Amino acid sequence: MSFGGRIRAALAALVLLLPLQVAGAGDAVAETMRARTAALPMVPEQASLIGMRLGVHPDKTRFVVEMSERVSYRVFTAADPARVVVELTGLRWSGGAVPPNGLVRRVRNETGDGVLRLVLDTTGPAHVASSYIIPARDGHQPRLVVDLKPGWGSDGAPPKTAARTDEAAPAKADPPPESRKPEAQMAALPVPPAEVPSKPAQPPAQVVPAALPSAPPRPSANRPAPVVEKPLVVLDPGHGGVDPGAIGVGGVYEKDITLAAAREVRRQLLATGRYRVQLTRDKDVFVRLRDRVAIARDAGGDLFVSLHADSIGNGSIRGLSIYTLSEKASDREAEMLAAKENRADAIAGLDLSSENDLVAGILIDLAQRDTLNHSRRFARLALENLGKEVKLLPAKPHRQAGLAVLTGPDIPAVLIEMGYLSSPQDVSLLTSGDHRERMARGVTRAVDAYFRWLHRERKS
């Protein structure tokens, strides 16, 4: 059962039990709660907007739109004023606002002719580096991802006509040919892969009339099982740019240690052929803590591993340790997510903005506990496998703290302190390629063990 499915099932059981536990609860209250629970898994007749968010990455600004069902879309840029327009056919506007971030200073919305138009007013010239849809999987709803970069593009000239990126998706009904606008009579681009592309999507080889069938018919209620994707592991090299992190013996910077280690772990994970891997930074740039979590969520990450190296006043203390989110920090995060302004984006695949405090609180608590349990499971497996390759901190190598990068409510996350830069011996090891290979081998084995366990857990 998927992550979202487990949450809904547990919520259904809890809500059905609530009327039995509340003294004096009448049949009408119980029936109302049962009706609300029964309605949770249902898909609305018309696709609706679930949430939007902007994330700033080292080399781009990412705009993500979550929706209840996959719909066709079109993206183009325009000048005077500079803006990017996202058109989503058959998507119902359900409210919401996006604070300005990165290249985008404002997001506006317009609705007409069955098309939801999201207008991203940019701070200056911007072009679409790539756009694609991540299909629904593992409790996540479909998400449209649009990556923006500064400048008009390769030629440097403002767009004379709309630079389109079209996506085919099942539609409820095609409009009559005479009602279509001329610029809309173009075929959709091929469906891109679900994983984040390293290069912008290439234009189609040919243009065919839009009247020709360009997408399969809407699947029946008995939908085939979705194609299983490789799990996405997000590696987070700590610090970077203006933030060097800890400065160790001999003047070594933590930011350099963490990036070198993340690249080696990525190399070994990719070499297995079993995983996709993304880094929150792949060069010496500064990334805010909350943005690191946002990068993992936007990409649909299945596991988040942050890499750091500690430093204290005692040079004799050395060894690796692993942090997971503490219970108290988890409770504080749940309270923050339960606030009404955060509910639409609290849990990937579930919009809680319309739920009352009781239902939203239960859902968020279940999500947090499920994620925290998975994080602890991975931490135990990591210590078991890393302990065969490198020295662990002798006293309590599994620790808990309220670290910002561990607060994603729907992605299991750990922070690995690879050693102490205040220890000359640890510094010597952490700057050694052989040691990095051994440590990465331990992390890779832990990732293998975790996803084997997760596969068995989901089958049961």
C-alpha positions as CSV (number, residue, x, y, z in Angstrom):
1,M,0.0,0.0,0.0
2,S,1.3,3.5,-0.9
3,F,2.4,6.1,1.7
4,G,-0.8,8.1,1.1
5,G,-2.9,5.0,1.1
6,R,-1.6,4.0,4.5
7,I,-2.4,7.4,5.9
8,R,-5.9,7.4,4.6
9,A,-6.5,3.9,5.9
10,A,-5.3,4.8,9.3
11,L,-7.3,8.0,9.3
12,A,-10.4,6.1,8.3
13,A,-10.0,3.7,11.3
14,L,-9.4,6.6,13.7
15,V,-12.3,8.7,12.5
16,L,-14.7,5.8,12.7
17,L,-13.6,5.2,16.3
18,L,-13.8,8.8,17.4
19,P,-17.6,8.8,17.9
20,L,-17.3,5.7,20.2
21,Q,-14.8,7.5,22.4
22,V,-16.6,10.8,22.7
23,A,-19.3,10.7,25.4
24,G,-22.7,11.8,24.2
25,A,-21.8,11.7,20.5
26,G,-25.0,11.2,18.6
27,D,-25.7,9.1,15.5
28,A,-25.7,12.2,13.4
29,V,-22.2,13.1,14.3
30,A,-20.9,9.6,13.7
31,E,-22.6,9.5,10.3
32,T,-21.1,12.8,9.4
33,M,-17.6,11.7,10.3
34,R,-18.0,8.4,8.4
35,A,-19.2,10.4,5.4
36,R,-16.1,12.7,5.5
37,T,-13.8,9.6,5.8
38,A,-15.5,7.8,2.9
39,A,-15.0,10.9,0.8
40,L,-11.2,11.2,1.3
41,P,-10.0,8.7,-1.4
42,M,-12.5,9.8,-4.1
43,V,-11.2,11.6,-7.1
44,P,-13.2,14.7,-8.1
45,E,-15.0,14.6,-11.4
46,Q,-13.0,17.6,-12.7
47,A,-9.3,17.8,-12.1
48,S,-8.5,20.4,-9.5
49,L,-5.5,22.4,-8.4
50,I,-4.0,21.1,-5.2
51,G,-1.1,23.4,-4.6
52,M,1.6,25.5,-6.1
53,R,5.1,26.4,-4.9
54,L,8.3,28.1,-6.0
55,G,11.7,26.8,-5.1
56,V,15.1,28.4,-5.7
57,H,17.8,26.0,-6.9
58,P,21.5,26.9,-7.5
59,D,21.0,27.4,-11.2
60,K,17.2,27.9,-11.7
61,T,13.8,28.7,-10.2
62,R,11.4,25.8,-10.1
63,F,7.6,26.2,-10.3
64,V,5.6,23.2,-9.2
65,V,1.9,22.7,-9.7
66,E,0.2,19.7,-8.0
67,M,-3.2,18.6,-9.4
68,S,-5.7,15.9,-8.6
69,E,-5.4,14.4,-12.1
70,R,-3.0,14.8,-15.0
71,V,-4.1,17.3,-17.6
72,S,-2.7,18.7,-20.8
73,Y,-0.6,21.8,-20.4
74,R,1.2,24.5,-22.5
75,V,4.0,26.8,-21.4
76,F,5.2,29.9,-23.2
77,T,7.1,33.1,-22.5
78,A,6.2,36.7,-23.3
79,A,7.7,40.1,-23.1
80,D,6.6,43.6,-22.0
81,P,6.3,42.8,-19.2
82,A,8.5,39.7,-19.0
83,R,6.4,36.7,-17.9
84,V,5.9,33.0,-18.2
85,V,2.4,31.6,-18.9
86,V,1.3,28.1,-17.9
87,E,-2.0,27.0,-19.4
88,L,-3.7,23.9,-18.0
89,T,-6.7,22.5,-19.8
90,G,-9.6,21.2,-17.7
91,L,-8.0,22.2,-14.4
92,R,-10.3,23.8,-11.8
93,W,-9.0,26.8,-9.8
94,S,-9.3,26.0,-6.1
95,G,-7.6,29.1,-4.6
96,G,-4.2,29.7,-3.1
97,A,-1.3,32.1,-3.3
98,V,2.4,31.7,-3.9
99,P,4.9,34.1,-2.3
100,P,7.5,35.6,-4.7
101,N,10.7,33.7,-4.9
102,G,13.7,33.6,-7.2
103,L,13.0,34.8,-10.7
104,V,9.2,35.1,-10.0
105,R,7.9,38.3,-8.4
106,R,4.2,37.4,-8.7
107,V,1.9,34.6,-9.7
108,R,-1.5,35.5,-11.2
109,N,-4.4,33.3,-12.3
110,E,-7.0,33.6,-15.1
111,T,-9.8,31.2,-16.0
112,G,-11.7,31.0,-19.3
113,D,-12.9,28.4,-21.9
114,G,-12.1,25.6,-19.6
115,V,-8.4,26.6,-19.3
116,L,-6.7,27.7,-16.1
117,R,-3.9,30.2,-16.9
118,L,-1.2,30.8,-14.4
119,V,0.9,33.9,-15.2
120,L,4.3,34.1,-13.6
121,D,5.5,37.7,-13.7
122,T,9.3,37.5,-13.7
123,T,11.9,40.0,-12.3
124,G,13.4,40.2,-15.8
125,P,13.9,38.2,-19.0
126,A,13.5,34.5,-18.3
127,H,13.1,31.3,-20.4
128,V,11.8,27.8,-19.8
129,A,14.7,25.4,-19.4
130,S,12.4,22.4,-19.1
131,S,8.9,21.4,-18.2
132,Y,7.5,17.9,-17.5
133,I,4.9,16.1,-15.5
134,I,5.8,13.7,-12.7
135,P,3.0,11.1,-12.7
136,A,1.1,10.0,-9.6
137,R,3.0,7.5,-7.5
138,D,3.6,6.4,-4.0
139,G,0.9,8.7,-2.6
140,H,2.0,11.7,-4.6
141,Q,-0.4,13.4,-6.9
142,P,0.6,14.4,-10.5
143,R,2.9,17.4,-10.5
144,L,3.8,19.7,-13.3
145,V,7.4,21.0,-13.0
146,V,8.6,24.1,-14.9
147,D,12.2,25.1,-14.6
148,L,13.1,28.8,-15.3
149,K,16.4,30.3,-16.0
150,P,17.4,34.0,-16.5
151,G,17.7,35.5,-20.0
152,W,15.6,35.1,-23.1
153,G,17.4,31.9,-24.1
154,S,20.1,30.9,-26.5
155,D,19.6,33.8,-29.0
156,G,19.2,36.4,-26.3
157,A,16.3,38.0,-28.1
158,P,12.8,38.6,-26.6
159,P,10.2,36.0,-27.8
160,K,8.4,37.1,-31.0
161,T,5.9,34.3,-30.7
162,A,5.0,31.9,-27.8
163,A,7.7,29.3,-27.2
164,R,5.4,26.4,-26.4
165,T,6.0,23.1,-24.5
166,D,2.9,21.0,-24.9
167,E,2.0,17.9,-22.9
168,A,-0.6,15.3,-24.0
169,A,-2.9,13.9,-21.4
170,P,-6.3,12.2,-21.5
171,A,-9.1,14.7,-21.9
172,K,-12.8,14.4,-21.2
173,A,-13.8,15.7,-24.6
174,D,-12.1,17.4,-27.5
175,P,-13.6,20.8,-28.5
176,P,-14.9,21.0,-32.0
177,P,-12.2,22.0,-34.5
178,E,-13.8,25.3,-35.4
179,S,-13.7,26.4,-31.8
180,R,-9.9,26.0,-31.5
181,K,-7.6,28.9,-31.7
182,P,-5.1,28.7,-34.6
183,E,-2.1,28.7,-32.2
184,A,-3.5,25.8,-30.3
185,Q,-3.6,23.5,-33.4
186,M,-0.3,21.8,-32.7
187,A,0.5,18.4,-31.5
188,A,1.8,17.7,-28.0
189,L,5.4,16.9,-27.3
190,P,6.2,13.3,-26.4
191,V,5.6,12.5,-22.7
192,P,9.0,13.1,-20.9
193,P,10.4,10.7,-18.4
194,A,9.2,10.9,-14.8
195,E,12.7,11.6,-13.5
196,V,14.2,15.1,-13.6
197,P,16.0,15.6,-16.9
198,S,19.6,16.8,-17.0
199,K,19.0,18.7,-20.2
200,P,16.0,20.6,-21.6
201,A,13.6,18.6,-23.5
202,Q,14.2,18.5,-27.3
203,P,11.5,19.8,-29.7
204,P,9.4,17.3,-31.5
205,A,10.6,15.9,-34.8
206,Q,7.4,17.0,-36.7
207,V,4.2,18.9,-36.3
208,V,0.9,17.2,-36.9
209,P,-2.6,18.7,-36.7
210,A,-4.1,18.7,-33.3
211,A,-7.3,17.1,-34.7
212,L,-5.4,13.8,-35.0
213,P,-5.5,11.6,-31.9
214,S,-2.4,12.5,-29.9
215,A,-3.2,10.8,-26.6
216,P,-4.8,7.5,-25.5
217,P,-8.4,7.6,-24.4
218,R,-9.2,8.1,-20.7
219,P,-8.5,4.8,-18.9
220,S,-11.4,2.9,-17.4
221,A,-12.0,2.6,-13.7
222,N,-9.8,-0.6,-13.7
223,R,-6.6,1.2,-14.4
224,P,-3.5,-0.9,-15.0
225,A,-0.8,-0.9,-12.4
226,P,1.6,2.1,-12.8
227,V,5.1,1.5,-14.1
228,V,7.5,1.1,-11.2
229,E,10.1,3.8,-11.1
230,K,13.5,3.6,-9.6
231,P,13.5,5.2,-6.1
232,L,15.0,8.7,-6.0
233,V,17.7,9.3,-3.4
234,V,18.4,13.0,-2.7
235,L,21.9,13.7,-1.3
236,D,22.4,17.0,0.5
237,P,26.1,18.1,0.8
238,G,26.0,20.4,3.8
239,H,26.9,24.2,3.6
240,G,28.5,25.7,0.5
241,G,29.2,29.1,-1.0
242,V,29.5,31.8,1.6
243,D,28.9,29.2,4.3
244,P,32.1,27.1,4.7
245,G,30.7,25.1,7.6
246,A,33.2,23.9,10.1
247,I,36.8,24.7,9.5
248,G,39.0,21.7,10.4
249,V,42.6,21.0,11.3
250,G,44.8,22.4,8.6
251,G,42.2,24.8,7.3
252,V,40.0,22.2,5.5
253,Y,36.4,23.4,4.9
254,E,33.4,21.2,5.7
255,K,31.6,22.4,2.5
256,D,34.4,20.7,0.4
257,I,34.4,17.5,2.4
258,T,30.6,17.1,2.1
259,L,30.5,17.8,-1.7
260,A,33.2,15.3,-2.4
261,A,31.5,12.7,-0.3
262,A,28.1,13.3,-1.9
263,R,29.6,12.9,-5.4
264,E,31.1,9.5,-4.4
265,V,27.9,8.3,-2.9
266,R,26.1,9.3,-6.0
267,R,28.6,7.5,-8.2
268,Q,28.2,4.2,-6.3
269,L,24.4,4.4,-6.1
270,L,24.1,5.1,-9.8
271,A,26.5,2.2,-10.6
272,T,24.0,-0.3,-9.0
273,G,21.4,0.7,-11.7
274,R,18.7,0.5,-9.0
275,Y,18.3,4.2,-8.1
276,R,18.0,7.7,-9.4
277,V,20.1,10.3,-7.5
278,Q,19.9,14.1,-7.2
279,L,22.1,16.5,-5.3
280,T,20.8,19.6,-3.6
281,R,24.0,21.3,-4.9
282,D,26.7,20.0,-7.2
283,K,29.0,23.0,-6.9
284,D,30.2,25.5,-4.4
285,V,27.0,27.5,-3.9
286,F,24.9,28.5,-0.9
287,V,21.5,26.8,-0.5
288,R,19.2,27.7,2.3
289,L,18.2,24.9,4.7
290,R,14.5,25.0,3.9
291,D,15.3,25.1,0.1
292,R,17.2,21.9,0.5
293,V,14.1,20.2,1.8
294,A,12.0,21.8,-1.0
295,I,14.4,20.5,-3.7
296,A,13.8,17.0,-2.4
297,R,10.0,17.4,-2.2
298,D,9.8,19.0,-5.6
299,A,11.7,16.2,-7.2
300,G,9.5,13.5,-5.5
301,G,12.4,12.2,-3.4
302,D,12.0,8.8,-1.7
303,L,14.9,9.2,0.7
304,F,16.9,12.3,1.9
305,V,20.5,12.0,3.2
306,S,22.3,15.1,4.4
307,L,26.1,14.9,4.7
308,H,28.0,16.9,7.3
309,A,31.2,16.8,9.4
310,D,31.2,18.1,12.9
311,S,33.8,20.0,15.0
312,I,34.2,20.4,18.7
313,G,36.9,21.5,21.1
314,N,38.2,18.1,22.0
315,G,40.4,16.7,19.3
316,S,40.4,13.2,20.6
317,I,36.8,12.6,19.9
318,R,36.2,11.1,16.5
319,G,33.8,8.8,14.5
320,L,30.6,8.8,12.5
321,S,27.1,9.5,13.9
322,I,23.6,9.8,12.4
323,Y,20.8,12.1,13.3
324,T,17.1,11.7,12.9
325,L,14.4,14.3,13.8
326,S,13.6,14.4,17.5
327,E,10.0,13.8,18.8
328,K,9.8,17.3,20.2
329,A,10.9,18.9,16.9
330,S,8.5,16.7,15.0
331,D,5.6,17.8,17.3
332,R,6.6,21.5,16.7
333,E,6.7,20.9,12.9
334,A,3.3,19.2,13.0
335,E,1.8,22.2,14.8
336,M,3.3,24.6,12.2
337,L,2.0,22.4,9.3
338,A,-1.4,22.3,10.8
339,A,-1.7,26.0,10.5
340,K,-4.3,26.8,7.9
341,E,-1.9,28.7,5.6
342,N,0.4,25.7,5.4
343,R,-2.2,22.9,4.9
344,A,-2.3,22.9,1.1
345,D,1.4,22.0,1.0
346,A,1.8,20.0,4.2
347,I,1.8,16.5,2.7
348,A,2.5,15.6,-0.9
349,G,-0.6,14.3,-2.6
350,L,-3.1,15.5,0.1
351,D,-4.6,18.9,0.2
352,L,-5.8,19.6,3.8
353,S,-6.8,23.2,3.3
354,S,-10.5,22.3,3.4
355,E,-10.3,19.9,6.3
356,N,-11.2,20.9,9.9
357,D,-8.6,21.1,12.6
358,L,-9.3,17.5,13.9
359,V,-9.0,15.8,10.5
360,A,-6.0,17.9,9.4
361,G,-4.2,17.3,12.8
362,I,-4.7,13.5,12.6
363,L,-3.5,13.3,9.0
364,I,-0.3,15.4,9.7
365,D,0.5,13.5,12.9
366,L,0.1,10.2,11.0
367,A,2.3,11.4,8.2
368,Q,5.0,12.7,10.6
369,R,5.1,9.5,12.6
370,D,5.2,7.3,9.5
371,T,8.1,9.4,8.0
372,L,9.9,9.4,11.4
373,N,9.6,5.7,11.7
374,H,11.1,5.2,8.2
375,S,13.9,7.6,9.0
376,R,14.8,5.7,12.1
377,R,14.7,2.4,10.2
378,F,17.2,3.8,7.7
379,A,19.4,5.2,10.4
380,R,19.7,1.8,12.1
381,L,20.5,0.1,8.7
382,A,23.0,2.8,7.9
383,L,24.9,2.4,11.2
384,E,24.9,-1.4,10.8
385,N,26.4,-1.2,7.3
386,L,28.7,1.9,7.9
387,G,30.1,0.3,11.0
388,K,31.6,-2.4,8.8
389,E,33.5,0.2,6.8
390,V,34.4,3.2,9.0
391,K,34.7,4.0,12.7
392,L,31.5,5.0,14.5
393,L,31.2,7.5,17.4
394,P,31.6,5.2,20.4
395,A,28.9,6.8,22.6
396,K,25.4,6.8,21.1
397,P,26.1,7.1,17.3
398,H,22.3,7.4,16.6
399,R,21.2,10.8,17.8
400,Q,18.1,13.0,17.6
401,A,17.8,16.7,17.1
402,G,15.5,19.3,15.6
403,L,17.6,20.0,12.5
404,A,15.8,22.0,9.7
405,V,16.8,19.6,6.9
406,L,15.1,16.7,8.6
407,T,11.7,18.3,8.9
408,G,10.1,17.3,5.5
409,P,6.9,15.6,6.6
410,D,6.7,13.1,3.7
411,I,10.3,12.1,3.0
412,P,12.4,9.9,5.3
413,A,15.5,11.9,6.2
414,V,18.7,11.4,8.1
415,L,21.8,13.6,8.6
416,I,25.2,11.8,8.7
417,E,28.0,13.4,10.6
418,M,30.9,11.7,8.8
419,G,33.4,12.6,11.5
420,Y,35.0,15.4,13.4
421,L,37.1,18.0,11.6
422,S,38.6,18.9,15.0
423,S,40.2,15.4,15.0
424,P,43.5,15.2,13.0
425,Q,42.8,11.6,12.3
426,D,39.3,12.1,11.0
427,V,40.5,15.0,8.8
428,S,43.1,12.7,7.3
429,L,40.4,10.1,6.6
430,L,37.7,12.5,5.3
431,T,40.2,14.0,2.8
432,S,41.1,10.5,1.5
433,G,39.6,9.0,-1.6
434,D,39.9,5.5,-0.2
435,H,38.0,6.5,2.9
436,R,35.2,8.2,0.9
437,E,34.8,5.0,-1.2
438,R,34.5,2.9,2.0
439,M,31.9,5.2,3.5
440,A,30.0,5.5,0.2
441,R,29.9,1.7,0.0
442,G,28.4,1.5,3.5
443,V,25.7,4.1,2.5
444,T,24.9,2.2,-0.7
445,R,24.4,-1.0,1.2
446,A,22.2,0.8,3.7
447,V,20.1,2.2,0.9
448,D,19.8,-1.3,-0.6
449,A,18.7,-2.8,2.7
450,Y,16.2,0.0,3.3
451,F,14.4,-0.3,0.0
452,R,14.4,-4.1,0.3
453,W,12.7,-3.7,3.7
454,L,10.3,-1.1,2.2
455,H,9.4,-3.4,-0.6
456,R,8.5,-6.2,1.8
457,E,6.6,-3.7,4.0
458,R,4.5,-2.5,1.1
459,K,3.7,-6.0,-0.1
460,S,2.4,-7.0,3.3
